[in-house]
Amino acid sequence: MRPLIRVIERLVGTIGIAAAMLLVPLVLATSWEVFSRYVMGAPTIWAYEVGYILTGSHFLLGLAYTLREGLHIRIDIFTGSMSPRTRALLDSIAYAIVLPLLVWLAWMLMQYLVAGYVRGERSGQSALNPPVWPFRVVFFVSFVLFALQVLAELLKSIDRVRLPARPGH
């Protein structure tokens, strides 16, 4: 179980760091657009679309990494007074409910990706008008990674539930 968790978390960590690097071209594209528009009086035809694609990719690819790092918002008002074992049990139940939904969503996103590719669908959001399938790949990969990280969290929670209770906890 632990080797699988390590592999998943290494993959998620690598993609998460790559997602963070998407901020560099996003800042460069936005800065160029501001300079081009306000200094040169010639706005670009591509910056808007590149900006929202990079922002969306950064957000989506960071979902699994954020879960891995325990940075998603949690409301601990109810679980804060519970034992670690009870919290792990509740986490196990929640992850077991969410995991099949994420797998289903990833499957549907793959079908959405294939349909857009086959139809040659384009964004239609700007004069750049790029094909949509690359961004749909990001959607699909993001939810596959998120499902994998939820699986890793489920396995870790089950492992914590199985640990013998320590006195005083």
KOLPA-727140 format. One line per 10 residues: number of its first residue (from 1); for each residue x, y, z of N, C-alpha, C. Coordinates in Angstrom, 3 decimals. Layout:
NUM	X,Y,Z,X,Y,Z,X,Y,Z; ...
END
This chain:
1	0.831,-1.190,0.000,0.000,0.000,0.000,0.875,1.254,0.000; 1.895,1.256,0.830,2.751,2.439,0.936,3.525,2.737,-0.353; 4.024,1.710,-1.065,4.707,2.031,-2.333,3.764,2.702,-3.344; 2.508,2.252,-3.384,1.526,2.865,-4.281,1.298,4.331,-3.892; 1.180,4.581,-2.609,0.987,5.960,-2.127,2.181,6.821,-2.526; 3.395,6.285,-2.351,4.597,7.050,-2.714,4.634,7.378,-4.205; 4.275,6.414,-5.046,4.269,6.645,-6.496,3.246,7.716,-6.858; 2.049,7.599,-6.311,0.995,8.588,-6.592,1.450,9.973,-6.140; 1.972,10.065,-4.929,2.349,11.372,-4.392,3.546,11.971,-5.116; 4.437,11.137,-5.609,5.564,11.648,-6.408,5.048,12.217,-7.729
11	4.142,11.490,-8.379,3.545,11.955,-9.633,2.784,13.267,-9.424; 1.952,13.296,-8.392,1.167,14.492,-8.091,2.085,15.667,-7.757; 3.152,15.402,-7.021,4.102,16.462,-6.681,4.800,17.031,-7.909; 5.185,16.160,-8.814,5.851,16.605,-10.047,4.917,17.467,-10.883; 3.689,17.020,-11.061,2.717,17.791,-11.845,2.361,19.090,-11.123; 2.278,19.044,-9.799,1.967,20.241,-9.027,3.032,21.317,-9.186; 4.290,20.913,-9.186,5.380,21.875,-9.386,5.335,22.421,-10.811; 5.065,21.552,-11.778,4.934,22.025,-13.165,3.768,23.004,-13.295; 2.682,22.738,-12.586,1.530,23.647,-12.614,1.901,25.006,-12.040; 2.697,25.011,-10.986,3.136,26.277,-10.402,3.962,27.079,-11.404
21	4.705,26.383,-12.234,5.541,27.061,-13.236,4.709,27.735,-14.329; 3.441,27.355,-14.440,2.567,28.006,-15.419,2.343,29.479,-15.097; 2.629,29.869,-13.871,2.492,31.281,-13.510,3.495,32.161,-14.263; 4.648,31.602,-14.616,5.666,32.397,-15.319,5.147,32.860,-16.687; 4.708,31.946,-17.571,4.188,32.448,-18.848,2.916,33.274,-18.690; 2.127,32.996,-17.649,0.925,33.787,-17.405,1.288,35.243,-17.088; 2.250,35.435,-16.214,2.684,36.792,-15.869,3.315,37.470,-17.081; 4.114,36.743,-17.836,4.744,37.323,-19.027,3.697,37.736,-20.067; 2.734,36.867,-20.321,1.691,37.182,-21.306,0.853,38.373,-20.859; 0.504,38.401,-19.579,-0.301,39.510,-19.063,0.486,40.813,-19.101
31	1.742,40.757,-18.729,2.584,41.963,-18.765,2.742,42.476,-20.195; 2.944,41.544,-21.127,3.074,41.954,-22.523,1.779,42.614,-23.017; 0.650,42.047,-22.639,-0.632,42.608,-23.055,-0.799,44.023,-22.505; -0.481,44.227,-21.249,-0.602,45.561,-20.652,0.334,46.539,-21.356; 1.568,46.145,-21.587,2.527,47.004,-22.287,2.048,47.299,-23.705; 1.660,46.244,-24.392,1.233,46.390,-25.789,-0.005,47.283,-25.900; -0.956,47.080,-25.020,-2.215,47.820,-25.078,-2.038,49.283,-24.680; -1.365,49.535,-23.565,-1.340,50.891,-23.014,-0.126,51.725,-23.429; 0.961,51.079,-23.777,2.138,51.835,-24.194,2.198,51.941,-25.718; 1.980,50.807,-26.381,2.084,50.800,-27.843,0.742,51.031,-28.525
41	-0.348,50.990,-27.779,-1.668,51.213,-28.365,-2.090,50.115,-29.322; -1.560,48.910,-29.136,-1.866,47.788,-30.036,-2.101,46.520,-29.222; -3.319,46.293,-28.754,-3.583,45.081,-27.959,-3.356,43.816,-28.787; -3.014,42.752,-28.100,-2.772,41.485,-28.794,-4.090,40.760,-29.054; -4.039,39.794,-29.955,-5.229,38.974,-30.219,-5.194,37.680,-29.415; -4.107,37.460,-28.690,-3.923,36.166,-28.048,-3.865,36.206,-26.519; -3.569,37.334,-25.916,-3.278,37.369,-24.477,-4.478,36.965,-23.610; -5.663,37.412,-23.970,-6.851,37.071,-23.178,-7.020,35.555,-23.101; -6.990,34.917,-24.242,-7.234,33.474,-24.283,-6.091,32.695,-23.632; -4.875,33.090,-23.908,-3.728,32.439,-23.271,-3.822,32.608,-21.752
51	-4.239,33.789,-21.320,-4.355,34.059,-19.889,-5.356,33.158,-19.202; -6.551,33.017,-19.783,-7.528,32.184,-19.069,-7.208,30.706,-19.197; -6.555,30.292,-20.266,-6.149,28.887,-20.390,-5.068,28.556,-19.363; -4.080,29.437,-19.234,-3.016,29.198,-18.256,-3.541,29.269,-16.825; -4.443,30.203,-16.541,-5.017,30.303,-15.207,-5.820,29.047,-14.872; -6.651,28.609,-15.798,-7.437,27.394,-15.579,-6.560,26.170,-15.420; -5.524,26.072,-16.239,-4.605,24.931,-16.150,-3.878,24.925,-14.805; -3.426,26.094,-14.381,-2.737,26.220,-13.093,-3.653,25.756,-11.956; -4.882,26.222,-11.965,-5.839,25.867,-10.920,-6.144,24.369,-10.941; -6.482,23.845,-12.109,-6.898,22.446,-12.198,-5.757,21.481,-11.877
61	-4.578,21.753,-12.432,-3.451,20.860,-12.191,-2.963,20.939,-10.742; -3.324,22.005,-10.053,-2.932,22.146,-8.660,-3.882,21.497,-7.665; -5.029,21.010,-8.122,-6.016,20.403,-7.211,-5.428,19.241,-6.409; -4.836,18.289,-7.095,-4.317,17.093,-6.429,-3.139,17.451,-5.526; -2.277,18.345,-5.981,-1.122,18.766,-5.184,-1.587,19.441,-3.895; -2.610,20.260,-3.994,-3.139,20.949,-2.824,-3.697,19.946,-1.815; -4.358,18.913,-2.304,-4.858,17.866,-1.414,-3.689,17.123,-0.768; -2.686,16.801,-1.563,-1.509,16.091,-1.040,-0.860,16.862,0.104; -0.807,18.174,-0.050,-0.165,19.014,0.958,-1.092,19.370,2.118; -2.355,18.927,2.068,-3.306,19.197,3.134,-3.725,20.661,3.192
71	-3.774,21.321,2.044,-4.056,22.752,1.999,-5.474,23.098,1.571; -6.299,22.101,1.278,-7.699,22.398,0.992,-8.359,22.860,2.290; -9.354,23.669,2.186,-10.039,24.197,3.363,-10.786,23.068,4.062; -10.587,22.983,5.353,-11.292,21.995,6.180,-11.992,22.744,7.295; -13.128,22.251,7.678,-13.858,22.850,8.793,-13.684,21.914,9.975; -12.806,22.304,10.876,-12.440,21.431,11.989,-13.267,21.658,13.252; -14.302,22.468,13.149,-15.099,22.757,14.340,-15.723,21.480,14.912; -16.078,20.543,14.043,-16.692,19.302,14.504,-15.641,18.226,14.781; -14.624,18.155,13.939,-13.647,17.073,14.063,-12.472,17.419,14.962; -12.322,18.695,15.310,-11.177,19.114,16.123,-11.103,18.437,17.475
81	-12.243,18.102,18.040,-12.251,17.466,19.362,-12.270,15.938,19.286; -12.278,15.409,18.079,-12.310,13.949,17.911,-10.891,13.386,17.970; -10.823,12.109,18.246,-9.518,11.439,18.254,-8.999,11.331,16.818; -7.681,11.215,16.646,-7.121,11.053,15.293,-7.716,9.846,14.561; -7.996,8.793,15.317,-8.563,7.591,14.702,-9.984,7.847,14.183; -10.786,8.569,14.949,-12.152,8.895,14.518,-12.113,9.820,13.307; -11.220,10.808,13.325,-11.070,11.702,12.154,-10.656,10.900,10.925; -9.751,9.945,11.119,-9.314,9.105,10.002,-10.474,8.270,9.463; -11.333,7.806,10.348,-12.504,7.037,9.913,-13.442,7.914,9.088; -13.704,9.136,9.561,-14.551,10.066,8.803,-13.917,10.418,7.453
91	-12.594,10.634,7.459,-11.899,10.907,6.194,-12.038,9.724,5.241; -11.893,8.512,5.769,-12.020,7.311,4.928,-13.385,7.237,4.271; -14.413,7.525,5.046,-15.775,7.488,4.500,-15.939,8.558,3.422; -15.469,9.765,3.705,-15.603,10.858,2.728,-14.838,10.543,1.445; -13.600,10.075,1.581,-12.814,9.749,0.381,-13.434,8.599,-0.399; -14.001,7.617,0.311,-14.647,6.480,-0.368,-15.880,6.922,-1.143; -16.554,7.969,-0.667,-17.721,8.496,-1.386,-17.284,9.325,-2.588; -16.250,10.140,-2.400,-15.804,11.063,-3.455,-15.074,10.343,-4.591; -14.305,9.306,-4.279,-13.473,8.636,-5.288,-14.260,8.146,-6.507; -15.366,7.409,-6.344,-16.103,6.964,-7.530,-16.650,8.141,-8.357
101	-17.017,9.221,-7.683,-17.503,10.402,-8.406,-16.388,11.013,-9.261; -15.175,11.058,-8.730,-14.045,11.598,-9.490,-13.673,10.690,-10.666; -13.759,9.385,-10.454,-13.480,8.450,-11.550,-14.509,8.631,-12.657; -15.768,8.737,-12.283,-16.832,8.964,-13.270,-16.602,10.291,-14.003; -16.278,11.330,-13.247,-16.039,12.637,-13.858,-14.863,12.587,-14.821; -13.792,11.911,-14.446,-12.634,11.776,-15.342,-13.035,11.042,-16.624; -13.842,9.998,-16.486,-14.323,9.250,-17.656,-15.134,10.150,-18.578; -16.028,10.938,-18.007,-16.850,11.839,-18.820,-15.993,12.929,-19.472; -14.995,13.413,-18.759,-14.101,14.429,-19.326,-13.277,13.858,-20.479; -12.922,12.574,-20.393,-12.209,11.955,-21.505,-13.109,11.901,-22.743
111	-14.373,11.567,-22.544,-15.303,11.535,-23.672,-15.498,12.938,-24.259; -15.556,13.932,-23.402,-15.680,15.340,-23.822,-14.440,15.764,-24.614; -13.281,15.327,-24.177,-12.024,15.604,-24.872,-12.032,14.984,-26.266; -12.374,13.719,-26.352,-12.385,13.013,-27.636,-13.398,13.650,-28.590; -14.568,13.993,-28.086,-15.596,14.614,-28.938,-15.106,15.947,-29.495; -14.462,16.755,-28.674,-13.940,18.039,-29.143,-12.850,17.868,-30.178; -12.005,16.850,-29.979,-10.927,16.579,-30.931,-11.502,16.112,-32.275; -12.433,15.166,-32.210,-13.029,14.609,-33.433,-13.763,15.691,-34.229; -14.474,16.556,-33.541,-15.211,17.636,-34.226,-14.313,18.794,-34.652; -13.069,18.798,-34.184,-12.181,19.913,-34.497,-12.652,21.201,-33.838
121	-13.241,21.060,-32.655,-13.828,22.199,-31.955,-12.763,23.240,-31.601; -13.149,24.503,-31.746,-12.264,25.618,-31.415,-12.943,26.477,-30.357; -12.174,27.303,-29.702,-12.703,28.032,-28.542,-13.747,29.077,-28.918; -13.505,29.854,-29.939,-14.438,30.905,-30.320,-14.450,32.080,-29.356; -13.472,32.172,-28.462,-13.439,33.219,-27.448,-12.671,34.465,-27.883; -11.805,34.323,-28.891,-11.006,35.460,-29.332,-10.601,35.240,-30.779; -9.867,36.199,-31.303,-9.380,36.068,-32.678,-8.362,34.938,-32.798; -7.708,34.585,-31.713,-6.750,33.471,-31.724,-7.467,32.163,-32.035; -8.607,31.926,-31.394,-9.485,30.785,-31.664,-8.748,29.433,-31.704; -8.043,29.069,-30.627,-7.293,27.802,-30.653,-8.210,26.587,-30.533
131	-7.697,25.414,-30.892,-8.484,24.194,-30.672,-8.654,23.973,-29.165; -9.776,23.373,-28.770,-10.060,23.194,-27.344,-9.484,21.909,-26.760; -9.151,20.951,-27.603,-8.750,19.659,-27.060,-7.529,19.726,-26.137; -6.517,20.592,-26.371,-5.399,20.604,-25.410,-5.840,21.008,-23.995; -6.745,21.964,-23.900,-7.228,22.365,-22.583,-8.080,21.255,-21.973; -8.785,20.517,-22.811,-9.577,19.393,-22.294,-8.672,18.257,-21.819; -7.490,18.132,-22.401,-6.507,17.170,-21.883,-6.150,17.557,-20.448; -5.959,18.861,-20.230,-5.647,19.351,-18.883,-6.784,19.005,-17.916; -8.028,19.218,-18.331,-9.174,18.853,-17.492,-9.105,17.376,-17.120; -8.950,16.539,-18.119,-8.932,15.099,-17.905,-7.786,14.686,-16.984
141	-6.577,15.119,-17.303,-5.401,14.758,-16.496,-5.564,15.257,-15.061; -6.098,16.451,-14.906,-6.277,17.025,-13.567,-7.193,16.172,-12.706; -8.285,15.707,-13.279,-9.214,14.917,-12.482,-8.740,13.483,-12.290; -7.940,12.965,-13.212,-7.315,11.660,-12.981,-6.332,11.777,-11.815; -5.508,12.833,-11.833,-4.562,13.045,-10.736,-5.284,13.272,-9.408; -6.368,14.041,-9.451,-7.136,14.293,-8.236,-7.711,12.984,-7.696; -8.240,12.141,-8.582,-8.774,10.840,-8.159,-7.658,9.967,-7.572; -6.489,9.991,-8.190,-5.366,9.214,-7.659,-4.961,9.704,-6.272; -4.933,11.029,-6.093,-4.556,11.561,-4.784,-5.622,11.256,-3.742; -6.884,11.280,-4.135,-7.948,10.881,-3.207,-7.773,9.410,-2.827
151	-7.398,8.570,-3.794,-7.118,7.170,-3.488,-5.977,7.074,-2.473; -4.915,7.831,-2.683,-3.786,7.823,-1.742,-4.235,8.277,-0.355; -5.054,9.315,-0.301,-5.553,9.808,0.990,-6.458,8.774,1.656; -7.260,8.082,0.866,-8.117,7.016,1.397,-7.254,5.909,2.006; -6.220,5.504,1.289,-5.334,4.453,1.803,-4.630,4.891,3.078; -4.187,6.147,3.119,-3.535,6.662,4.333,-4.532,6.716,5.493; -5.764,7.111,5.215,-6.787,7.168,6.267,-7.100,5.778,6.803; -7.224,4.822,5.909,-7.481,3.438,6.332,-6.325,2.943,7.190; -5.121,3.279,6.794,-3.942,2.892,7.565,-3.990,3.501,8.976; -4.409,4.764,9.087,-4.508,5.415,10.399,-5.629,4.799,11.246
161	-6.711,4.370,10.610,-7.809,3.729,11.350,-7.326,2.394,11.914; -6.497,1.685,11.183,-6.034,0.359,11.590,-4.956,0.398,12.669; -4.321,1.546,12.869,-3.286,1.645,13.903,-3.910,1.427,15.278; -3.203,0.762,16.133,-3.751,0.569,17.481,-3.868,1.922,18.187; -4.934,2.062,18.949,-5.163,3.319,19.667,-4.086,3.497,20.733; -3.581,4.729,20.833,-2.602,5.049,21.861,-3.329,5.514,23.113; -2.799,5.188,24.271,-3.450,5.639,25.521,-3.540,7.164,25.558; -4.683,7.643,25.999,-4.886,9.084,26.129,-5.341,9.770,24.847; -5.600,9.018,23.770,-6.041,9.618,22.491,-7.361,9.048,22.058
END
